[in-house]
Amino acid sequence: MTGRSGRADRPGDAGPSGGVERSGGARRPETARVLVAEDQTVVREGLVLMLGLLPGVEVVGAAADGEEAVRLVARLDPDVVLMDLRMPRCDGVEATRRVRAEHPRTQVVVLTTYDDDDSLFPALRAGARGYLTKDADADAVLRAVDAVLSGEAGLAASVQARLLDRLAYGTAPDGAPREDTAAATGAWSGGPDGLTERETEVLALIAEGLSNQEVARALHIGTATVKTHINNLFAKTGVRDRAQAVRYAYRHGIVT
């Protein structure tokens, strides 16, 4: 997380009930009560410190895993949870689903290292109203909190672009038309050895000779995310190197 310059006031005018009136008529509380859910101690403490410096934000608690997050939401009744995805005991997607089902007034903004489809779409389906990556600065976090409390979506620009691409279906990760209707509409019938749709896309690009950096650019994801997908698909398929991965891709018709 990067720092934030000071700001005298937040956008919007104070309404008669003490909240902040937004253009759409929704009203957010004058002070947003935020719970942080993050398993890495240094990151969690940094988030709590950063949020505590923002005007109109009160950090009411911090959880080290998804189970603790759900328990603290029930006890503290926060307005917003900043939710990491990869956590022990109960991951962020399941924790989001439980929070939204049991405490629908509490909104969830995902704050994660991962920006791939296999992380994004399950989180949104679970009920998250915001999705940011951890390179977001404090202003971006504040805007997302404001947005979800005003009945809007607090999404990073890259996430908005991916959603538009998915809605436009007919487009592949590199912007070219997709050849098959199932991929175009987002329907996924499953890959060999349990490969996810994204892992299959990564494997296909590897088989075409792309480097990790080139795969990242083609899929609009980070290089670290590409490496995670490669490690996962290697483990699922039993291949040991890229040469074996290429042979696997051709043998299973992933590329022709």
Residue frames relative to the residue before (quaternion, step in Angstrom):
aa qw qx qy qz dx dy dz
M 1.0000 0.0000 0.0000 0.0000 0.00 0.00 0.00
T 0.2580 -0.7657 0.5692 0.1523 3.55 -0.97 0.81
G 0.6352 -0.5900 0.3622 0.3425 3.52 -1.22 0.49
R 0.3212 -0.7310 0.5778 0.1691 3.51 -1.37 0.08
S 0.4136 -0.6848 0.5363 0.2689 3.55 -0.99 0.81
G 0.5978 -0.5875 0.4022 0.3685 3.59 -1.14 0.55
R 0.0672 -0.7825 0.6180 0.0353 3.55 -1.16 0.61
A 0.4884 -0.7140 0.4203 0.2738 3.55 -0.79 1.04
D 0.8092 -0.0601 0.0649 0.5808 3.57 0.89 -0.85
R 0.4543 -0.6649 0.5135 0.2964 3.54 -1.27 0.31
P 0.6256 -0.5619 0.3695 0.3954 3.59 -1.15 0.50
G 0.6633 0.4846 -0.3758 0.4290 3.56 -1.17 0.59
D 0.3713 -0.7159 0.5487 0.2205 3.54 -1.19 0.47
A 0.5311 -0.6230 0.4647 0.3374 3.55 -1.05 0.72
G 0.3223 -0.7487 0.5501 0.1817 3.56 -0.85 0.99
P 0.7145 -0.4723 0.2997 0.4201 3.57 -1.26 0.18
S 0.6955 0.4587 -0.2894 0.4713 3.59 1.13 -0.48
G 0.6307 -0.5575 0.3380 0.4208 3.59 1.24 0.14
G 0.5798 0.5621 -0.3888 0.4435 3.59 1.23 -0.09
V 0.5049 -0.6196 0.4989 0.3351 3.53 -1.34 -0.17
E 0.3279 -0.7623 0.5309 0.1717 3.55 -0.66 1.14
R 0.1926 -0.7821 0.5845 0.0976 3.59 -0.85 0.98
S 0.6993 -0.4907 0.3190 0.4105 3.52 -1.31 0.36
G 0.7037 0.4673 -0.2746 0.4594 3.59 1.05 -0.66
G 0.6065 -0.5866 0.3529 0.4044 3.59 1.26 0.06
A 0.5491 0.5963 -0.4071 0.4208 3.60 1.24 -0.23
R 0.2439 -0.7757 0.5678 0.1285 3.56 -1.13 0.61
R 0.2001 -0.7601 0.6068 0.1185 3.57 -0.86 0.99
P 0.5777 -0.5764 0.4229 0.3938 3.62 -1.09 0.49
E 0.5963 -0.5820 0.4093 0.3717 3.57 -1.11 0.67
T 0.7613 0.1476 -0.1003 0.6234 3.56 1.13 -0.68
A 0.2703 -0.7688 0.5624 0.1401 3.57 -0.65 1.14
R 0.2478 -0.7661 0.5802 0.1229 3.57 -0.75 1.09
V 0.0711 -0.8453 0.5272 -0.0495 3.54 -0.42 1.31
L 0.1700 -0.7436 0.6397 0.0947 3.53 -1.12 0.85
V 0.2440 -0.7652 0.5820 0.1273 3.59 -0.94 0.92
A 0.0526 -0.7772 0.6268 0.0179 3.60 -0.91 0.96
E 0.2726 0.7436 -0.5430 0.2790 3.58 -0.31 1.30
D 0.3623 -0.7839 0.4628 0.2003 3.58 -0.67 1.06
Q 0.6486 0.4980 -0.3329 0.4696 3.63 1.12 -0.47
T 0.4724 -0.7300 0.4176 0.2637 3.55 -0.51 1.24
V 0.6755 0.4996 -0.3094 0.4454 3.59 0.82 -0.96
V 0.6655 0.4905 -0.3025 0.4743 3.58 0.94 -0.89
R 0.6473 0.5284 -0.3199 0.4466 3.58 0.92 -0.91
E 0.6864 0.4722 -0.2907 0.4706 3.58 0.86 -0.93
G 0.6308 0.5334 -0.3311 0.4560 3.58 1.07 -0.70
L 0.6453 0.5155 -0.3130 0.4689 3.56 1.02 -0.80
V 0.6444 0.5172 -0.3211 0.4627 3.56 0.94 -0.89
L 0.6586 0.5067 -0.3078 0.4634 3.58 0.95 -0.88
M 0.6761 0.4993 -0.2953 0.4544 3.58 0.87 -0.97
L 0.6756 0.4952 -0.2985 0.4574 3.59 0.87 -0.93
G 0.6373 0.5557 -0.3231 0.4250 3.55 1.06 -0.74
L 0.6567 0.5046 -0.3035 0.4712 3.58 1.24 -0.36
L 0.5979 0.5930 -0.3586 0.4028 3.58 1.24 -0.27
P 0.4703 -0.6688 0.4888 0.3044 3.60 -0.95 0.78
G 0.8232 0.2452 -0.1762 0.4808 3.55 -1.01 0.79
V 0.6594 0.4484 -0.3173 0.5133 3.59 1.25 0.35
E 0.0573 -0.7722 0.6326 0.0182 3.56 -0.97 0.93
V 0.2684 -0.7450 0.5884 0.1632 3.59 -0.75 1.03
V 0.1707 -0.8314 0.5251 0.0626 3.57 -0.50 1.19
G 0.8135 -0.0820 0.0594 0.5726 3.59 1.22 -0.24
A 0.1808 -0.7628 0.6107 0.1114 3.53 -1.34 0.25
A 0.1581 -0.7959 0.5826 0.0461 3.56 -0.93 0.98
A 0.3706 -0.7503 0.5135 0.1900 3.56 -1.07 0.78
D 0.7884 0.0784 -0.0784 0.6052 3.60 1.26 -0.04
G 0.7147 -0.4828 0.3027 0.4054 3.54 -1.29 0.22
E 0.6239 0.5415 -0.3443 0.4461 3.58 1.00 -0.76
E 0.6709 0.4840 -0.2995 0.4754 3.56 0.91 -0.89
A 0.6106 0.5590 -0.3506 0.4379 3.58 1.05 -0.73
V 0.6653 0.4944 -0.3044 0.4694 3.59 0.87 -0.93
R 0.6581 0.5131 -0.3082 0.4568 3.57 0.96 -0.87
L 0.6895 0.4788 -0.2877 0.4611 3.60 0.93 -0.87
V 0.5888 0.5529 -0.3757 0.4544 3.60 1.08 -0.60
A 0.6539 0.5143 -0.3135 0.4579 3.58 0.95 -0.87
R 0.7257 0.4431 -0.2462 0.4652 3.59 1.00 -0.79
L 0.7940 0.3569 -0.1562 0.4666 3.59 0.92 -0.94
D 0.2296 -0.8174 0.4993 0.1727 3.59 1.25 -0.36
P 0.1011 0.8207 -0.5556 0.0869 3.64 0.64 1.04
D 0.5430 -0.5907 0.4782 0.3572 3.55 -1.29 0.31
V 0.8060 0.0714 0.0245 0.5871 3.56 1.01 -0.90
V 0.1704 -0.7293 0.6490 0.1338 3.53 -1.22 0.66
L 0.2280 -0.7080 0.6497 0.1572 3.56 -0.99 0.91
M 0.0793 -0.8684 0.4871 -0.0489 3.54 -0.19 1.37
D 0.2923 -0.7046 0.6211 0.1797 3.54 -0.87 1.02
L 0.4450 -0.7062 0.4799 0.2702 3.60 -1.16 0.46
R 0.7664 0.3317 -0.1876 0.5170 3.60 0.78 -0.97
M 0.2521 0.7545 -0.5582 0.2359 3.55 -0.13 1.34
P 0.5408 -0.6308 0.4407 0.3397 3.61 -1.13 0.54
R 0.7932 0.3375 -0.2751 0.4258 3.51 -1.45 0.31
C 0.7671 -0.1383 0.1233 0.6142 3.60 0.77 -0.99
D 0.3239 -0.7781 0.4990 0.2016 3.58 -0.50 1.13
G 0.7190 -0.4911 0.2947 0.3937 3.54 -1.31 0.29
V 0.6167 0.5467 -0.3551 0.4413 3.58 1.06 -0.66
E 0.6876 0.4613 -0.2842 0.4833 3.58 0.85 -0.95
A 0.6360 0.5195 -0.3331 0.4633 3.59 0.99 -0.77
T 0.6301 0.5256 -0.3289 0.4675 3.59 1.01 -0.79
R 0.6446 0.5278 -0.3206 0.4508 3.57 0.92 -0.91
R 0.6935 0.4756 -0.2799 0.4632 3.58 0.89 -0.91
V 0.6361 0.5244 -0.3307 0.4594 3.58 0.97 -0.80
R 0.7030 0.4688 -0.2795 0.4560 3.58 0.83 -0.96
A 0.6558 0.5061 -0.3151 0.4632 3.59 1.09 -0.67
E 0.7668 0.3859 -0.1887 0.4769 3.56 0.91 -0.96
H 0.7932 0.1542 -0.0554 0.5864 3.60 1.14 -0.61
P 0.0805 -0.8694 0.4848 0.0507 3.60 0.59 1.11
R 0.5784 0.5818 -0.3906 0.4175 3.61 1.16 -0.32
T 0.6552 0.5050 -0.3041 0.4725 3.58 1.16 -0.59
Q 0.2528 -0.7722 0.5695 0.1244 3.56 -0.79 1.06
V 0.2532 -0.7636 0.5782 0.1360 3.57 -1.20 0.58
V 0.0713 -0.7440 0.6634 0.0357 3.53 -1.02 0.96
V 0.3037 -0.7498 0.5608 0.1760 3.58 -0.63 1.12
L 0.0237 -0.7632 0.6456 -0.0064 3.56 -1.02 0.89
T 0.1830 0.8249 -0.4867 0.2217 3.55 -0.09 1.32
T 0.5600 -0.5772 0.4732 0.3598 3.53 -1.32 0.27
Y 0.7203 0.4873 -0.2301 0.4368 3.57 1.10 -0.74
D 0.0728 -0.8164 0.5728 0.0081 3.56 -0.85 1.02
D 0.4244 0.7117 -0.4613 0.3171 3.59 1.22 0.41
D 0.6876 -0.5007 0.3384 0.4024 3.56 -1.27 0.41
D 0.6605 0.5292 -0.3155 0.4290 3.59 1.01 -0.79
S 0.6649 0.4270 -0.3042 0.5321 3.58 1.26 -0.20
L 0.6786 0.5400 -0.2904 0.4045 3.57 0.88 -1.02
F 0.7645 0.4299 -0.2468 0.4120 3.57 0.50 -1.17
P 0.6302 0.5007 -0.3650 0.4679 3.67 0.94 -0.61
A 0.6403 0.5257 -0.3341 0.4495 3.61 1.01 -0.74
L 0.6682 0.4847 -0.3030 0.4762 3.58 0.95 -0.84
R 0.6448 0.5113 -0.3256 0.4657 3.59 1.00 -0.77
A 0.6439 0.5281 -0.3200 0.4519 3.59 1.11 -0.64
G 0.6639 -0.5396 0.2944 0.4259 3.58 1.24 -0.24
A 0.4102 0.6989 -0.4916 0.3188 3.61 1.22 0.12
R 0.2585 -0.7729 0.5632 0.1360 3.57 -0.99 0.88
G 0.7608 0.2359 -0.1594 0.5832 3.56 1.29 -0.17
Y 0.0226 -0.7878 0.6155 0.0025 3.56 -1.17 0.57
L 0.0738 0.7874 -0.6020 0.1098 3.55 -0.60 1.24
T 0.3523 -0.6828 0.5827 0.2648 3.55 -1.25 0.40
K 0.6395 -0.6024 0.3379 0.3376 3.54 -1.19 0.59
D 0.5670 0.5445 -0.4203 0.4531 3.59 1.22 0.16
A 0.4168 0.6974 -0.4721 0.3420 3.59 1.28 0.11
D 0.3714 -0.7184 0.5353 0.2436 3.57 -1.02 0.76
A 0.7347 -0.4421 0.2843 0.4288 3.56 -1.30 0.16
D 0.6088 0.5519 -0.3554 0.4454 3.59 1.05 -0.70
A 0.6535 0.5154 -0.3149 0.4561 3.58 0.98 -0.87
V 0.6366 0.5132 -0.3268 0.4739 3.58 1.01 -0.79
L 0.6614 0.5083 -0.3076 0.4578 3.57 0.92 -0.89
R 0.6426 0.5141 -0.3258 0.4654 3.58 0.98 -0.80
A 0.6522 0.5135 -0.3186 0.4577 3.58 0.99 -0.81
V 0.6350 0.5152 -0.3254 0.4749 3.59 0.98 -0.81
D 0.6440 0.5156 -0.3153 0.4690 3.58 0.92 -0.91
A 0.6728 0.5284 -0.3037 0.4195 3.56 0.88 -1.00
V 0.7184 0.4505 -0.2815 0.4491 3.59 0.72 -1.02
L 0.6630 0.4849 -0.3120 0.4775 3.59 1.11 -0.55
S 0.6705 0.4513 -0.2898 0.5126 3.56 1.31 -0.17
G 0.5975 -0.5999 0.3483 0.4024 3.57 1.27 0.27
E 0.5876 0.5568 -0.3739 0.4526 3.56 1.24 0.32
A 0.5293 -0.6054 0.4801 0.3505 3.57 -1.32 -0.09
G 0.2237 -0.7791 0.5742 0.1147 3.57 -0.90 0.94
L 0.1801 0.8264 -0.4993 0.1880 3.55 0.39 1.28
A 0.5095 -0.6109 0.5123 0.3237 3.55 -1.12 0.72
A 0.6342 -0.5554 0.3748 0.3857 3.58 -1.14 0.61
S 0.6496 0.5204 -0.3258 0.4484 3.60 0.98 -0.79
V 0.6349 0.5177 -0.3232 0.4738 3.58 1.10 -0.68
Q 0.6250 0.5283 -0.3383 0.4645 3.58 0.98 -0.78
A 0.6498 0.5166 -0.3186 0.4576 3.59 0.96 -0.85
R 0.6608 0.5037 -0.3189 0.4560 3.59 0.97 -0.82
L 0.6367 0.5212 -0.3332 0.4602 3.58 1.00 -0.74
L 0.6417 0.5108 -0.3228 0.4723 3.58 1.00 -0.78
D 0.6288 0.5255 -0.3347 0.4652 3.58 1.01 -0.79
R 0.6696 0.4970 -0.3061 0.4592 3.57 0.94 -0.88
L 0.6600 0.5018 -0.3103 0.4650 3.58 0.99 -0.81
A 0.6653 0.4951 -0.3006 0.4711 3.54 1.11 -0.67
Y 0.0171 -0.8680 0.4847 0.1062 3.58 1.40 -0.36
G 0.5542 0.5535 -0.3775 0.4939 3.79 -0.36 0.16
T 0.7214 0.3719 -0.2715 0.5173 3.60 1.20 -0.02
A 0.3572 -0.7115 0.5707 0.2012 3.52 -1.06 0.87
P 0.7180 -0.4425 0.2896 0.4526 3.63 -1.21 0.18
D 0.7154 0.4254 -0.2657 0.4865 3.61 1.07 -0.61
G 0.6242 -0.5670 0.3314 0.4233 3.58 1.29 0.18
A 0.5712 0.5884 -0.3904 0.4185 3.61 1.23 -0.18
P 0.6117 -0.5508 0.3986 0.4043 3.62 -1.14 0.45
R 0.4279 -0.6718 0.5374 0.2773 3.55 -1.03 0.76
E 0.4449 -0.7176 0.4759 0.2463 3.53 -1.08 0.73
D 0.7793 0.2997 -0.1740 0.5220 3.58 1.06 -0.57
T 0.5593 -0.6461 0.4163 0.3104 3.53 -1.03 0.86
A 0.6228 0.5572 -0.3580 0.4165 3.58 0.95 -0.77
A 0.6749 0.4676 -0.2992 0.4862 3.57 0.90 -0.88
A 0.6446 0.5479 -0.3276 0.4207 3.56 0.99 -0.84
T 0.7418 0.3963 -0.2283 0.4904 3.58 0.93 -0.80
G 0.5587 -0.6212 0.3888 0.3883 3.58 1.26 0.00
A 0.4867 0.6398 -0.4547 0.3834 3.62 1.25 0.00
W 0.0617 -0.8037 0.5918 -0.0054 3.57 -0.85 0.93
S 0.2543 -0.8078 0.5196 0.1135 3.53 -0.58 1.19
G 0.6184 -0.5609 0.3439 0.4298 3.59 1.25 0.02
G 0.3061 -0.7579 0.5520 0.1647 3.54 -1.08 0.77
P 0.6694 -0.4760 0.3593 0.4430 3.58 -1.25 0.15
D 0.8438 0.1454 -0.1344 0.4988 3.55 -1.16 0.73
G 0.6632 -0.5543 0.3013 0.4026 3.56 1.11 0.67
L 0.3109 0.7565 -0.5182 0.2500 3.60 1.17 0.43
T 0.4094 -0.6831 0.5448 0.2627 3.55 -1.03 0.80
E 0.6888 -0.4622 0.3483 0.4365 3.56 -1.29 0.20
R 0.6796 0.4841 -0.2989 0.4630 3.59 0.90 -0.88
E 0.6354 0.5185 -0.3367 0.4627 3.61 0.98 -0.76
T 0.6409 0.5169 -0.3189 0.4695 3.57 1.05 -0.75
E 0.6309 0.5208 -0.3290 0.4716 3.59 1.03 -0.75
V 0.6481 0.5100 -0.3149 0.4697 3.57 0.96 -0.87
L 0.6538 0.5175 -0.3106 0.4565 3.58 0.93 -0.90
A 0.6455 0.5228 -0.3224 0.4540 3.58 0.95 -0.84
L 0.6784 0.4820 -0.2946 0.4697 3.58 0.95 -0.83
I 0.6003 0.5366 -0.3519 0.4774 3.58 1.10 -0.66
A 0.6652 0.5140 -0.2954 0.4540 3.56 0.95 -0.93
E 0.6634 0.4801 -0.3001 0.4893 3.58 1.20 -0.49
G 0.6171 -0.6103 0.3169 0.3825 3.56 1.31 0.16
L 0.4507 0.6999 -0.4561 0.3147 3.60 1.21 0.18
S 0.4445 -0.6598 0.5386 0.2775 3.56 -1.15 0.68
N 0.6948 -0.4501 0.3356 0.4495 3.57 -1.27 0.17
Q 0.6552 0.5127 -0.3130 0.4582 3.58 0.96 -0.86
E 0.6628 0.4979 -0.3043 0.4692 3.59 0.99 -0.81
V 0.6156 0.5260 -0.3400 0.4783 3.59 1.07 -0.72
A 0.6421 0.5329 -0.3210 0.4480 3.58 0.95 -0.89
R 0.6735 0.4846 -0.3010 0.4702 3.58 0.92 -0.86
A 0.6584 0.5258 -0.3152 0.4367 3.58 0.95 -0.86
L 0.7671 0.3556 -0.1782 0.5033 3.58 1.01 -0.83
H 0.3945 -0.7427 0.4594 0.2858 3.58 1.31 0.01
I 0.5385 0.5673 -0.4326 0.4484 3.56 0.92 0.97
G 0.6173 -0.5634 0.3999 0.3763 3.57 -1.26 0.21
T 0.6205 -0.5484 0.4080 0.3845 3.55 -1.24 0.50
A 0.6236 0.5395 -0.3415 0.4511 3.59 1.02 -0.75
T 0.6366 0.5160 -0.3257 0.4717 3.59 1.05 -0.73
V 0.6101 0.5385 -0.3456 0.4674 3.59 1.04 -0.76
K 0.6608 0.5070 -0.3128 0.4566 3.59 0.88 -0.91
T 0.6265 0.5323 -0.3372 0.4588 3.58 1.03 -0.76
H 0.6594 0.4986 -0.3070 0.4716 3.59 0.94 -0.88
I 0.6423 0.5185 -0.3286 0.4590 3.60 0.97 -0.82
N 0.6464 0.5106 -0.3237 0.4654 3.60 0.91 -0.86
N 0.6661 0.5072 -0.3027 0.4554 3.57 0.96 -0.88
L 0.7050 0.4534 -0.2887 0.4626 3.58 0.84 -0.91
F 0.5895 0.5460 -0.3726 0.4642 3.61 1.11 -0.57
A 0.6665 0.5064 -0.3024 0.4560 3.58 0.94 -0.91
K 0.6851 0.4923 -0.2898 0.4521 3.59 0.95 -0.85
T 0.7616 0.3949 -0.2044 0.4714 3.58 0.92 -0.90
G 0.4386 -0.7178 0.4426 0.3106 3.58 1.22 -0.38
V 0.4611 0.6607 -0.4725 0.3573 3.60 1.21 0.19
R 0.3547 -0.7718 0.4991 0.1717 3.57 -1.14 0.67
D 0.8033 0.0752 -0.0438 0.5892 3.58 1.18 -0.35
R 0.7166 -0.4631 0.3020 0.4253 3.57 -1.30 0.14
A 0.6054 0.5578 -0.3646 0.4352 3.60 1.05 -0.66
Q 0.6637 0.4737 -0.3003 0.4949 3.58 0.97 -0.84
A 0.6182 0.5467 -0.3455 0.4467 3.58 1.05 -0.71
V 0.6305 0.5251 -0.3311 0.4660 3.59 1.01 -0.78
R 0.6607 0.4958 -0.3126 0.4690 3.59 0.89 -0.90
Y 0.6266 0.5368 -0.3302 0.4584 3.58 1.01 -0.82
A 0.6596 0.5243 -0.3122 0.4388 3.58 0.89 -0.93
Y 0.6822 0.4639 -0.2919 0.4840 3.59 0.94 -0.83
R 0.6519 0.5334 -0.3228 0.4317 3.58 0.96 -0.85
H 0.7550 0.3670 -0.2003 0.5051 3.60 1.05 -0.72
G 0.5550 -0.6651 0.3730 0.3325 3.57 1.22 0.32
I 0.3600 0.7326 -0.5015 0.2867 3.59 1.20 0.38
V 0.7398 0.0535 -0.0719 0.6668 3.53 1.25 -0.58
T 0.1885 -0.7886 0.5769 0.0988 3.58 -1.13 0.58
